[in-house]
Amino acid sequence: MKTDSFALRHIGPRENDLQHMFKTIGVESLDQLIYETVPDNIRLKKDLDLDAPMTEYEYLTHIQELGKKNKVFKSYIGLGYHPAIVPAVIQRNIFENPGWYTAYTPYQAEIAQGRLEAILNYQTTIIELTGMEIANASLLDEGTAAAEAMALLFDVRTRDQKKNNASKFFVSEEILPQTLSVLQTRSTPKGIELVIGNHETFDFSTDFFGAILQYPGKFGQVNDYANFIAKAHEKEIKVAVASDILSLVKLTPPGEMGADVVVGTSQRFGIPMGYGGPHAAFFATKEEHKRSMPGRIIGVTIDANGNRALRMALGTREQHIKREKATSNICTAQVLLAVMAGMYAVFHGPKGLKYIANKVHASAVTLSDALNKLGVYNVNTSFFDTISVKADALKVKAIAEKHEVNFFYIDGETISISVNETTSISDLNQIIAVFAEATGKESFKVSELSSTNNIPSSLERTSTFLTHDVFNSHHSESQLMRYIKKLERKDLSLNHSMISLGSCTMKLNAAAEMLPLSMANWNSIHPFAPIEQAEGYQIMLKKLEHQLNVVTGFAGTTLQPNSGAQGEYAGLMAIRAYHLSRGDDHRNVCLIPSSAHGTNPASAAMAGMQIIVTKTMENGNIDVEDLRAKAIEHKDNLSALMVTYPSTHGVFESAICEITELIHENGGLVYMDGANMNAQVGLTNPATIGADVCHLNLHKTFAIPHGGGGPGVGPICVNEKLVPFLPTNPIIPTGGDQAITAISAAPYGSALVCLISYGYISMLGSEGVTNATKYAILNANYMKTRLESHYPVLYSGEMGRAAHEMILDCRAFKEKGIEVTDIAKRLMDYGFHAPTVSFPVAGTLMIEPTESEDLAELDRFCDAMISIRKEIEAATKEETNNVLHNAPHTLNMLTADTWVFPYTREQAAYPLDYIAENKFWPSVRRVDDAYGDRNLVCSCAPIEAYM
């Protein structure tokens, strides 16, 4: 056994398992299986040109050495990113804990109650700090959250505004520059006209439907917006406010000023900067807008016993379900980071947050007073943590960088300085010394923080917040550690059993890939630090881009999109820019097969495209003749085809090259959805099948963990004709020479977690990533063979093989009174998370085992499914009191004095022998979704409810 081979540790099946698996499937070898699965005409003819694989030890040594090339200066740049203290108890027990970072999105609420409670705490924190009525479970970053706010306000225009096409959106000149860039990207295809100006001189005309303000402003000025919002409302103009979350501890919340939407980032609540992400954005609004709110909401409901339970509320929150009518394509939150930020609020409580906010403000006041004494005057009349001073920027910059200090240089004579939670008196004295040297004056030291308050009394917060018991109980490390563990025990993650979700690729997130995320040289860099200070990052990111180019066969990559859906949008916007550059602004028709993932039409709608749905044949393949007819019909206006390959039905369609050629012949480009890349890497690629652009889910194929619903990363890879249009950033230029404006706030998106995918590819190498694909296909076909005599498999390839996933048809079980949901819930009793339910076909289960699962785990899952099939056979439509309808069974049920069910306790809890040694207990019975939607509660109950 080659103990230093990472592939040996990543890939599940052992060599001595293979003959048994081949025999079960009916093949002689792995190569035969791959030949029967992947059409020969699209197979790669040579190995991927990747570096030789590193061992785990070599990789960790390499990444530490590379990290030393990053210079971690004291960062006072601000602009929405601040050094923050990650409480060690949260870092160790959540950030570095696979019980939290390997969990899936909480669609199966009964086995996600811990995570759901943690997110409810986060939502409560956001609601109470912003002064709003409802908040979601987080969005991707502040820039995209602001864009979602604009889209919501556009969607909820009055009838008259829609009739009169009120399409102007006011953007305060105080807005963060990266937010403005994202707003520019999002507004153009929707026909929204941005008007950028001073909020004090804004003309409240009926052409406007909405406005967005920054609070505090980008360079620190704190404005009272109550008057502006009142005037806007008189003209039926709704107002969004982008806010700094820590400032809201001291400042009047925007909700109390009348804001309609409040957005921002929770990064400074204990999340490392990580060169731009991942961080959880927040989004809060009024309850009347709940049906238009993007993303997910966690809500309170009851279970089958009437006990309190949590679940994702309002199914329509996943706005891509509306497909081409969607206003948002959001399907990823930043759950892991939201959990950390919420736990930061739990750990510190309202008193601790006030202490931190007061200290930060006092540091800013102390610095302002000290610099005034040097003749360096602060131009902000009111501020929270950021001062803007007048000085010779070039001279200051040279001296500051010599002392390893970064400020933000607004222009040649204005410098912005943002202090933060980590800023000490020693740090303030270092800043004073820098300016003393720059002005040629004698330096001096401060010994204590000022007690002066610079916030006007009219803007001081008077309302209470975080009064609920959970924010006032866990302030010692022992208490918080136990609270985190209590929640973790309620959640089923990859550290318990396989999560075989089709289209979601829940593979191993190896410890060696994850460890560098905790290294200060990687997680402490500001995204707008001078690029020469991030040499390690630049080398790593460029290498990752190269690795992804090799994998896809394309010429260029951008890592900026921080979710798969953002990648879809970025790809379509690049296609749009390509057509515009050629004068083909009429090309706006996007063909999308009816089997496509729901985010596809939603992304196309957001990109301003006209969506034409094409038919799918009975065998699940694209109807090529229908596609041909529609491509020819729309050839003068054809922009793109969006296609998933292998298909969403888990099949390699042999006609794919014919399909892509057909689109090119009629003037369009091909966007390939990379959700199923785990069946392609090393065997074929998007370039080979004729695509022009694809997005990749790094949180699927390339091992970034799902984190309970995020972080995700969705880079796009493009061919040479699209390279010029890759997106840029207003502060750190990226992308092509005809770059579109920003897709996400940070130049490289969620750069910190890109380390994981870089490690995954670097440690596997060409042979390893190719074998990962082969074994994913092997595992899927092994399970297909074991299960197909018990469950009909809906689609398969021309030689009867599945790709890396398969669909089990459960619709016939309705005759027994059994729905696919019953199977999903019953699997919990067997210790498994359900596969993907009712996607892409209602009444089905889509199963994807990944390459990481070993034979014993595959067999355990298959045994569970076969046992459930026998339970289905024993069920009748008339007798609903059965083991499937009552699933999942909780410990409370099993230990109750009374047992009213017509089957034994053992049948309920221990239907197979393996379960007893590692039993996972769902903490609630089946949740009542309808009750929770009728009685929507998405925050912790107020303290009065407990009195």
N, C-alpha and C positions, 0 to 999 in steps of 0.2 A: 504494500500500500504506500503510495507516494504521499506522505503525510503533509508535505509542504505545497501540495497542489490545491489552489483555491477551488477549482472546478470540482474536485473530489468532495469538498465541503458544501458547495452550493447545489450540486445536482443530486437529487434524492435516490433514485434506483442504484443499487450496488451491481457490480459486474456479475455476481453469481445469481442475481434475480432475472437477468435478461432472457435466458432461454425459456424460463417459465412464462414471461410476458410475451415473448415471440410466439410461443406455442398457443397461448390463449388467444392471441390476435389472429394467428394463422399466417405468419410470415417466417422466413428463414433468418432474416437479419434486419437491423435498423435501416440499412440502406434500401432494402426492398420496401419497407414501410414508407420511407420518405419518397421513393419513386412512385408509389401508388397514391401518395397524398398530394404532392406538389407537381403541377404540370411540368413536363420536361422542358418545354419550350421557354419557360421563364426561369429555369434554374441557373444560378451563377456558374460560370465556367472555371473560375479560379477562387482561391481562398481570399478572405478579406485581408487587406494590407494594413494590419494592425501590429503594434509592437508585441514582442514576446511577453507572455504573461508574467507578472510579478507574484511572488509568494505574499502572503498576508504580512509577514515580517518585513519583507522588502518594501511593500507598499507603504506601510506605516512609517518606516524610516524615511522613504522618499517624500511623503506628504509633510513630515515634520521639517525636513530640509527645505522643501519648497515654501512652506509657511514662513520660514525665516526671511524670505525675500519680501514679505509684506512688512511694511513699517507701521507699527501701531502708534500713531501720534495721539496726543490729547486732542479730542475732537470737539470743537465748538461751532461746527458748521450749521447745525440745526436743519431747517427746511424739511421738518417732518421726521427726522431721524436723530436719535439721541443715544449716547451711551447709557445703559441701564444696568442695574444690579439684578442679576438673576439669583433669587434666593437659592442657596445650595440645596435645600430640602426639595425645591421644585425641580431643579436641574437633575438631581439624582433620581427622584421618584416619578417624574413624568417625562422630562425631555430625553433622559437616557434609559427609559424603562420600556421594553417591548410590549408590556401589558397595556401601555398607552399608545405607543407609536405604530404598532402593527394592527390595530383594530380597523375595521371597515366603517364606512358611513352607517349611521344607526338606523337603517331601514327596518331591521328586525329589533324592535324596541325592547322586547322582553329580555334580550341578552345584551343590552347596551344601556341599562339604567344608570350605571355609574357615570359614563361619559355624558349622558343626557342631563344628569344633575349638574355636572361640572359646566356644561354649556348654558344651562338655565341660570347658574350663578353669574356667568359672563353676561348673558342678556340682561339680567337684573342690574349688574354694575353699569352697563351702558345706558339703560333706561333711566336710572336714577342720576347718573352724572350729567346726562344730556338734558334731563327734564322732559323727555318725550314719553309717549304712551306705549310704544311697542318697538322691539329691536329684533334683528335677525341673528343667526348663529355665527355671523362674521362673513366678510367678503375678502377679496384678494389683497388689495392695498388701497391707500387713500385715494390715489388718482382714479382707479377704476370704480371705487365706491362713489366718487363725485360724479363720474360719468353715468353710473346707474341712477343717481339722484336726478340728474338732468333728464334721463329717459323716463323715470317715473313721473316727473312733473309734466313732461310732454304728453305722457299717456293719460294723465288725469286732468287735462285741460277742460274747461267748461265747454258746453255745447256751442256757445257763441264763438269761443276762441277757435274751436276746430272748424266751424263754418267759415270764419273769417281768416283762417290759416295763420293764426298768431304763431309765429315760428322764431321769434327772437328770444335769446337767452342772455341775460346780463351776467358778466363775469367780472367780479371786482379785480382791480389791478393788484390787490393784495394777495391774490391766490398764489399757491406754490407753483413754480414754473413747470414742474413735471406734471402737476394736475392739469394745468392749462393745456399742455401738449396732448394729454389723453383726451381731454374734452374736445380739442380740435379734431382728433381722429374720429371720435364717436359721433360728433355732430354732423359732419359733412354728408355722409351717405343718408342720414335721416332727414336732410333738408332743414336742419336747425342752423340759424345764423347766430354766431357768438358776437356779442358786443362787449368789448373790454373797456372798462373805464373806472372812474372814481365814484364810489358809492354816494359821496356827498353831493355830487352834481348830476346824478342820474335822472333822466327824464322818464317818469313813470307813464309811458304811453301804452296804448292798447295793443301795440304790435308785439309786446312781450308777454310770454306765458310764465316765465320763471327767472330766478336769479340765484347766484351763489356767492357767498361771502366767506372770508377766511378770518378765523377768530382763535387766537390773535393772528395778526397779519403776518405775511411771509418773513418780514424782518423785525417782528416783535411788537409792533404797535397794537394796543388793545383799544378797540372802538366799541361804543355802545350802539348796537344795531336795532334797538327796539323801535325807534322812530322810523327807520328805513322799512322795517318789516311791516309796521302798521300802515304806512303809505302804500306799500306794495299790495297789501291785502285789500285796500280800498279800490284798487284797480284790478282786483282778482289775479294778481301776480303772486305766485307761490315762491317761497324762499327756502333754499338749502343753505346750511352753514357747515363749513368744514372746520372742525375744532381740534384743538390739542387736548387730549384726554386728561393729562395731569393738571392743566390750567383750570379745568372745570371743577376741580376740588376747591379752588379759591374764587373763581369768577362766576357771575350769574349765568346759569345754563341757558343755551340758545332756546330751549323749549319754553323757558319763562319769558323770553323776548317775543315768542310767537312763531318761532321757526316751524316750517312744515316738514323738513328733513334735516337730520344732523348726521354728518359722516366724519370719519377720521381714521387714524390708526391707533391700535392699542400697544404698539411696539414698546413704548417706554414703560409699560407695566410688566417689566421683568423679561423682556425678549431681547436677545442680542441683535446688534445691527446687521451682522452677517453680510456686509457689502450690498445690502438692499433687501434682504428677505430670506426666508418667509416671515411675514408678520400678519397678524389678523387685523383687517380693517373692520370698522364698525359702521352700522347703518341703522338709524333709528328714525321713526316717523310717527305720524298720528294713526290711531287705530282705523280711521276711515280709509286709509290707503293700504290696509293689510293685504288686499287681494292683488295689488299692483307691486308689492314689495318684492325685490329680487332675492334669490337665495332661499335659505331654509329658516324656519322658525321652530324652536323647540317649545312644545306646549304641555300643559298639565291635563291629564285625563284620569280615567279610572280603569281598573282591570276587571276581569270577569267576576271577581268577588266584591267589586265596588271599592277596592282599595286604590289609593293614589298611585298613579303611574305616569310616566313621561313618554313622549314620542314626538316625531317630527309632525308638526301640525299642517293642516291645509295642504293637501296633495298638490294643489295648483301652484304652491310656492316654487316647485321645480318648473320655472317658467318655460323651459324648452318643451314641456309637454304640449304647450299651445302650438308648437311647431312654427309654421311660417307666420303666425300672428304674434309670436312672442316678442316682448320688448327687451328681454334679457336671455342670454344663453347660459347663465350661471348654473353650474352643476357641481362645483367644488367650492367649499368654504376653506377656511384655514383653521380647522378644528383644533389640532394639536396646540397651535399658538394661542387660540382663543381660550382653551382650557388652562394654559399657563397664565395668561393675563387675568382670567377670572380667579385663579388660585392665588395670584399675587394680591388681588383685592381681598380675598378671604384671609390670607396670612396677615396682611397689615391692618385690615379693617378701616373704618372711617377715621379713627384717631391716628393710625399709622400713616394713612394717605395724606391727612392734613399736615402731619409732621414733615413728611417728605416734600409736599408742595410748598409749605412755608419756608423750608430750608432752601429749596431751589430759588424761590422768589427773593429771599433775603440775600442769597449769594449774588443774584443779579443786581439788586439795589446796592450792595456793598461795592461791587465792581464798578457800577455806574458812578457812584460817589467818588471812588478812588481815581478813576480816569478823568473825571471832571477836574480834580485837583492838579492833574498833569496838563490841563488845557485840552483834553481830548473829550469833546462834548457829545453826550447822548442825544440824538435827535428825536427819540421816542418820548412822547409826553406821558404815556402810560404803558406799562409793559408787565409781563409775567416773568419770563426767563431769558428774554432776548433783548439785547440793546444794539442800537446801530450808532456807530460813532464816526466822527469826522477825523481822518488822519491820512497821511501819505500811504496808500495801500501797498505800493511796490516796496517801499522801505520796510513797512511792518511785516509784509509777507516774508521777505528775506530773513529778517531777524527771528520771526516766529518759527519758521521751518528749521532754522538752525537749532532752536530749542525744542523741536519736535512738537509743535503746536499748530493746529489748523483752525483758521477762522474762515468766514465766507466773505469774499471780496466783491461787493456789489458793483463798485466802479472804482476809478482811480483814487477817490478820496472818501469813500464810505465803506465801512467794514461792519459786518454783522457778527455778533458774538452770542452764542446760545449756551448758557450753563445748564447743568443737568444734575441728576441724582448722585452721580459719582464725584461731582466737583467739591474739592476740599478747600480750606483756607490756604493751604500750601499752593494749590492750583491757581487760586485767585492772585496770590503774590507773584507767581510765575508770569501770569498775564500782565500784571502791573509792570513787572520788570521789562517785559518785551516792549511795552509802549513807552516806558521811560527811556529805554535805549533808543527807540525810534525817534523820540522827540528831543533827545539830547538833554533830558532833565534827570535830576537825581531821583532814584527809585526810593520807595519806602514800602513798609509792610503793614498789612492789616492783621490784627490779632483776634478779632471777633466779627461776627456777622451783624449787619445793621438790623435795628429793630423797626426801621421805618417801613411803612407800607406804601407802595407806589400805585396801588389800584384805587381808583376813585370809589367813594362809598356807594355810589349808584350802581357800580359793577361788582361789588363784593357779594359773594354768595351768602345768602342767609338761610336757605332751605337745607334741611337735613338730608342725609343719604346713607344707604347701606345700613339700615336699622335692623334688618332681619338677623335672626340669631346666628345664621351660618357665617356672617361677616364679623361676629363679635365673640367667637368661641375658640378659634384655632390659631392662637397667636404664639404658642410655644412650638418648637420643632416637633416634640413628641406628639402634640395634638394634631398638627397638620399632617405629619407622616401617617398617623393612624387614619385620619380622615381620607387621605388620598388612597391608602390601601383598602379602606372600606369600599370606596367607589370602584377601585380597580377590580375587586373580587366579583362585582356584578356584571363585568363585561367579558365577553368571549373574544379573544384575540388570537393571533397566530401562535402565541406562546402556549396555547392550549391544544389547538387542533387545526387542521387544514380549513381554509376558507375558499371554497371552490367556485368563486363567482365568475361566471362567463362575462367576458368583455372587461373585466376589472383586474385580472392577473395579480392575485395576491401571493406573490412569491417571497422567498426568504429575503429579509433585509439584514444582511450580514453585519455582525458587530464591527468587523474591521472597516466596513464602509461607513459606519455610523460614528465611530470614535472621533475622527477629526472635527466633527461639528462642535465638540466641546473645547477645542484648542483655541486659545485667545488670539493667536496669530491669524486665525481664519474667521472667528465670529465677532471680532471687535473693530472691523474696518467700516468706516462710513462710506456709503455708496458714491458720495461726491468728493471723496478725498482725491487729491491730485493723483493721476493715473500711475505716476512713477512710484508712489507709495504702495501700490497694489500689484507689484511685479509678480508675486506668487499667484495671485488671482488671475492676472492676465495670461500667464503661462498655462495655468490649469484650464481656464475657460476656452482659450484658443485651441488647446489640445483636445478638449471635449468636443468642441465644434468640429475639429478635424475627424475625430473618431466617429461622430454622427454622420458626417459627410461620407466617410468610407462605408458605413453601414447602409446608408440610403442610396449611395451612388450619385449623390448630388454635389453641387459646387459650393454651396454656401449655407450657413446656419445662423439663426438668431436665437439666443437663449432667453430673450426678454419675456415672452408670454408665460405667465405664472399659473396657468392651468391648461388642460387640454382644450377646453372650449375657447380660451383666449388664443390658443394656437390656431384653431379653426378660423377664428375671426381674422387673425394676422395673415394667414394664408390667403384668404379671400380678398383682404385689403391689398395684398401685394399683387394679386391677379388684377384687381380693379385698377391699381396704379399703372400696371403694364399696359392695359388697354387704353387708358387715358393718355399715356405717353405716346401712343401711336395714333392719337386722334379718334380712337374708337370709343368715344364716350357713350355711344348708344348700346354697346355690348353689356347688357345687364341681366341676361337670362341665365339662371342656374338650374341645371337638371339634377334632380336628386331621386334616386330609387326609393320606392315606398318602404323598403326594409331598413332605411338609414336610421342611425341613431338620432334621437330627437333634437340634439344640439345642432345637427347639420342644418336643417331648415331655419332654426332660430338664428344661427350665425349668419346665414345668407340673408335673412331679413334685416339683420342689424347692419350688414354691409350694403344695404340698399338694393339688393338684387330681387328680380322677379323669379319666383320659384315655380318650376314646372316639375311635377312628380311623375316619374316613369314607373311602369308596371314591373312586378316581380312574378316569375313563373311559379307553378305549383311546386317545383323542386327547390324553390328558394333562390334560384339564380336570377340575375337581371334579365328581363325580357329584351333581348338585343334588338329585335325588330321594332318594338315600341320605342326603344331608345333611338334607333336609327330614324324613325319617322319624326320624332320630336326634335332631334338634332337638325334634320334637314328643314323642317318647318320653321325653326327659329335660327337658321344659320346666319342670318344677317345681324342678329342681336345676341348670339350665343356668347356667353362669358366663360362659363365653367361647368364642369361636371364634378359633383362630390361623390366619391365612391369609397367604400370601406373594403379593404382587401387584407386577408381573406374576408369573405362577406360576413355580415353580422350573424348569418346563419351557420358560421363555422365551416365554410367551404371555399376551397381554391377554385374559382371559376376559370375554366380554360379559355374562355372567350375574352379575357381581360385585355389582351393586346389589341384585339379587334375593336373593343369598346373604346380604348384610349385613342386609337388611330381615327376612329369615327369622329370623335370630338375635335381632334386637331384638323381634320379635313374640313370641318365646318366652322373653323375660326376660333374655337374655344380652347381653354386650358383645363388640365385635369388636376383636381385637388384630391389627394388620397388621405382618408382618415386613418391615422396610424394606431387606432385603438388595438388592432390585432397584430401589431408588429412582432409580438412574441412568437408568431408562427412563420416569420419571414427572415429574421436576422441570420445572415450567413448562407441562406439557401436561395433567396431571391431578394429583390429590393424594389422600391418605388420607381427608380429610374428605369430599371429593366422592364417593368410592365408598362412604361410609357407615361407615368405621372409627371407633372411639372413641379409640384410642391406637395409636401406631406407634413403633418404635425406628428410629433412623437410624445407619448405619455411617459415621461421619465418616471412617474410614480406607478407605472405598470411594468413595461418591458425592462426598464433600466434601474429597477430596485429601490427607488425612493419609496419609503413607506407611506401608506395611505393616511396614517395619523388620525384615524377616526373620521375621515372626511376631508383631509387636507393636511399638509401641503401637497400641491401638485405642481408639476412643471411641464409645460407644453411647447417646447421649441418647435420652430418650423425649419425644415430643410428645403432648399429650392435649387432648381437648375440655373444655368448661367443667365438665361433671359430674365430671371426674377431677382437675381442677386442685387442689382442696383436699387431695388425697392424695399429692402429689409429695413425695419424701423430704427429710428434714432432716439436720442434723448436730448433735451435742451441744455443740459449742463455737462454731461460726459458724452460726446458724440459717438454714436455707434452706427451700424448699418451701412447701406450702400450710398452711392453718390447721388441717387435720386430718392433718398430715403423718405418713407412715409413718416408722419409724426408718431409719437409714442403709443405703444399698445399697453404698456404697464408703466408704473411710476419709476421704478429703478432701471438703470441702464441695462443690467443683465438679469432682470427679474429676481427670482429667489436664488441668488448666487450661492448662498451657503450650502443648500442641499444639492447643488450640482456636483459637489464633492463626492456624493454617494454614487452617482452614475459614472463619474470619472473613475472612481475606485472599482466599480463593478466591471467596466470594460478593461481597465488596466490589469486587473487580477485574473480575468478570464482569458484575455487575448483572443485571437482569431478562432482557434479551435474551440476554446471554451464557450464563446458566445454562440457559435454554430451548434455545438453540442447541446447547449441550453435549449435552443429551438428544437432540435431533434428529439430531445427527451420530453419536452412539453407535448410534442405530437405523439410520442410513444405513450406517455401517461394518459393522454386523452383517449387514444384508441384502445388502450387496455381497459379503461373504465367503460367505454362505449360497448366493447365486446361483452364485458361482464353484466352490463345493465340492459342491453337491448332485448334480451328474451323476457324481461320483466316490464320494461317501459318502451313504447315505440320511440325510436329516434327519428326526429322530424326530417332532417336533411342530412345528406352525406355526399361526398364527392363522386366522381364518375366511376371510381373503382371501389366505392363503398366505404371510403375512409373519412374520418373527421379531420379537421385541421387541429387546432390546439384546444377546441371547445366543441360542445355538442348540445343539442336541444332535446330534452325529453318531453314528449307530449303527454300531458296529464288531463286533457279535456274529457276523455272518455270516462274518467272516474266520477264525473257528475252523476252518472247513473247509480252510483253507490252513495250519492250524497256527499262526496268528498271533493273539495276544491283544492287547487294547487297551494293555497295559503295553509290549509291543514297540514299538508306535507312539510311545508317550510317550518311550521311551528313544532311539529312532531320531531323533526330533526334535532331540535334543541334538547329533547329528552335523551337523545343518543350522543349528545356532546358536540354537535356540529352546527355551524352557521349555515343557513340555507344557501344554495346557489342562487343565481339571479332569477327572480320571480317575474313571470309574465312579460319578459322582454327577450327578444323582439316580437314574440308572439304571445298573446294573452293565453293564460292557462297552461303555460309551459315552465320548465326549469332549464336554464342554460348553465352548463357545468364546464368549468375550466380548472383542471388540477394544477397547472404549472409544472415546471421541471424540478422544483425544489422538494416535492413530496415523494417520500420513499414508498416502496411496495406495500409495506405493512399498513401505512396510513391510507393508501388508495383502497386496500382491501377492507379496512375498517369502515370507510365511507360507503363502499359498495355493499358491504354486509348490512349496514344500516338501511340503505335504500331498498335492498331486497326484503329485509324484515318489514319495513313499512309497506311494501307492496303486498305482503301477506296480510297485514292489518287492513289494508284497503279491501282485499278480497272478503275479509270477514265482516266488513261494514255493510249496513243496509240503509237505504234512503229513509226508511221509517224510524229507525232507532238512532237518534242523533246523540244519545249519551254514550259516546264511544271514545276510545283512546286517542283518536285523531282529532275529533272536535274539541276535546277537552285539553289538548296540548297547548302550551307546555305545562308540565306538572311541577309545582314548586315544592320545596321542602316543607312548607307549612301544610300543604295538602297531605303529604305523605305522613306527617307526624300528628295530624289532627286526631282527636278521639273518635270522630265519626268518619266513615268511608261510604259514600253513597253511590259508588260507581260499579257497573257490572263487570269489572275486571279487577285483577289483583293489584295491590300496591307495587308488587315486583314487576308486573307487566307495564305499569305506568312509568316507573323510574329506572328499572334495570332490565330492559327487554333483551339485551345481549350481554354476554359474560364480561367483555372488555370494559364495560362502562363502570363497573363497581370500583375498579382500582383508580379511576381518575374522573369521578363524577363532577360534572358542572351543573350547578343548580340555577335555573332562571330565577330571578328575584321577584318577579311579578307574574301573574297569570296573563292570559291573552288581553292585550290592551283594546280599549274601545275607542277607535279613531273618531267615530261619528260624535260621541259625547264630547270629546275634546274640541272638536271643530265648532260644535254648537255653543260651547262654553269656553271660548278661547282665553286662556291664561298663559302668558309666556314669560313670567317672572316669578321670583319667590314671593310667597304670600306676605302681605304687610304684617307687621308685628301684632296688629290688632286681632288678626285671625287666630292668634295663638293664646289670646287673653281669655 
